[in-house]
Amino acid sequence: MNKAKLRQHYTAIRNSLTQAEITKKSRKIIDRLTALDTYQEADIILTYINYNNEVQTIELIKQIFTNQNKQIFCPKVNDNEIVFYEIKNLNELATGYKGIPEPIINNAKAPLDFKNKEAKYLIIIPGVAFDEKCGRIGYGGGYYDRFLHRYESVIASRASAGGFAEPPQEGLQSRPNFTTIALAYECQIAPLVPIGAFDKKPDMIITEDRLIVGEERITL
């Protein structure tokens, strides 16, 4: 199946889940996520806000609010791009793009710029379908692919002491210390999803049953 048909097929499967199944599976997925060293060591967490039958992140967001050692940022669609803004309580959200909750912004709130190279970032992303090589099909807008491309890392030289093998390409910023994790139900894992040259794979996928680690993860 092509991307459009896979998107339709796996959206229908996800939409067939009952609210009780969504709640139970989401809890298991969030428990797996928060048990990871990657999560526990993260200083700044970027996460989508669940919509429709996506893996629920609201309880995770509430949990992060209670941790003074972590900041949380959520996405807002701005001129066909996603931009992340910090939130400190759920009252800072309002219905936005396609009915999805988004941060309320004002002149005092600046978007995340990744300038803190010492911080450890964790980016939690949604999706419609995935495979066991961490291939991902999103919703067709390319928002996360463009966002991750913007901060794509230049591959570090294995021969040098953590130095870059070449300077960043024009228009790209060198990647800070971040990990990307997709959250999905096991029923969203396909045998294979088609991946284009611009598609970005998450470093790992967490389902209610397992952790799937990609083959192309780069540690800088």
N, C-alpha and C positions, 0 to 999 in steps of 0.2 A: 504493500500500500504506500501511496505517496504521503507527504506530510499532512495535506488537507484531510485525507481520509483517515489517517491515524489520529489526527486531532479530534475529528468527529467521533471516531470509535471509542477512544479512551475517555473523552469527555462524557459520553453516554454511560460508560461503565462507572465512572466516578459519581455521576449524578444518580446512579441507582442505589448508592449507599444510603442506609437509613441514618437518621440523626444519632441514634444510639451507636451505630457502627463508627460513624465519624468521630464521635467523642472518645470512644474506647481506643480506636486506632491512633488518633492524634495524641492521646495521653502517652501511649507506648512510644511513639516517635519522639515526642518532646523529652521523655525520660531518657531515651537513648542519646539524644543530642546533648542534654545537660550533663550526662555522665562522661562525655568525652573530654580529654585534656584540652583539645582545641577550643572547646566552649569555655571551660573553666579558666583558661589562660587568656582568653580574649579580653581586651580592654574596651573595644568599641564593636558593637553588634549592629549590623544592618539587617533588617528583616522586612519581608512583605507583611501586609495585614490581610488575614484570610478573608476570602470572598467566596460566596456560594459554597461548594463542597470541598474547598481546598483543605489541606492539613491545617488545623487550627493553630494559630500563633498568638492569639490574644492572651491565653494563660501564660505563655512564655514571656510575653511583653510585661505582663503584671509582675511576674517573678523577677524580671530584670530590674524593674522599678525599685525593688527592695534591696538591690545590691549596689552599694555605694561605690564599688570598684569598677562598675561597668556603665557605659553610656549606650543608649539605644537610639538608632536613627531609622526612620521609615520613609518610603518613597512617595514622591509627588510627581505627577506628569507635568512637564513644563516644556512647551514648544517641541513636542514629539520626542522628548528625552525624559528619563527619570532622574530626579535630583533628590538626595536624601537630606532630611532635616531631623534634628534631635527632638524627641518628645520626652516629657517627664511625667505625664499622666494622660489618661485616655480622653480627658476633656480637651486636649490639644489636637484632637482629630475631628474632621468633618467630612461629610459625603463629598467625594470628588469625582475623578475621571471614571466614567461608566458605573457610577454608584459605589465605587470602592472608597473606603475611608482613607483620607490623606491628612498629613499634617497641616494645621492652620499656620500660615506664615505671615509675618509682619516685618517691618523695617528693622526690628531688633534681632531677627532670627536669620542667621547666615547658613547656607548649605554646607554640608560636609565637603572638605576640600582635600582630605588625605595628606595634608602637609606634615602631620605628625608621623614621621618615619620610624619612631621608636615604638609606637603603639602596635598592638596586635589586633588586626581586624578580622571579624567573622561575618561573611555575607551569606544570608539565608535566602534562597531563591525558590520560587514556585515553578510549576511546569505542568504540562498535560500528560506527557508520556516520556519514558526513559528506557534505556536498556542497560545491560550489565557491564558495558564499557563506559558508562556515564554519559552516553549520548542523551540529548535532551531536545524535546519539542515543546516550545512555549505556546503562547496564544496567537502568534502570527505577527505581532507588532514589532518584534526585534528589540524591545526596550532593554532587556538585560544583556543581550548580546552586544549592543552598542555601548552600554555602560561598562561592561567588562573589557571591551576592546579599548576603550579610552584609557583604562588603567592597566593595560596588558604589559606584562614585564618583558624586558629584553632578557633572553636566556643568559644566565650568569656563566662566565667562563669557568670551567672545571679546573683549569690550570692556574688561575689566579686566586688570590685570597679573597674570594667573594666579589671580585671586581666584575664589571660588565665586559663582555666580549666586544661589544660595539655600543656606540651611543644610541639612545632611544630614537626611533623613527620620528620624523617630523609629525607633530600633532598628537603624539602619544606621550604619556607621562610614565616614568618608570614605576613599576609595581611596588607598592609598599608591602608590608608583611600581612598578607591576607589569605584566608582560606574561604573557598566557596562550598557551601553545602546545600543540596537540594532536599526538600522534604516531600515524600510521596507515599501513597499507599502501595502495598505490594501489587494490587490489581492494576497499577499504572505502569508496571515494568513489562515492556514489550520484548519480543525476541531480538528485534533490531530496529533502530530508528535511523532514517537517513540524515546524514550530517553534511552541511555545506561548509564551504571554506570560511565563512564568517561566523558560523555557529560556535559558541563557547560551551565547553563541557564543564560541569561542576567538578570540584576535586573529589567529592564523594556524594552519595545519596543515602539517606536514612529512610527506611520503611519500618513498619511495625514489627517486621521479622528479622531484618538484617541491616548491615552496613555494607554498602557497595563502594569500593575505592577505585578511582579511575587510574588508567595506565599512564596518563600524561601529566601527573601532578609535578609541579616544580617547586622546590623549596629553596628560598634565597636566604 
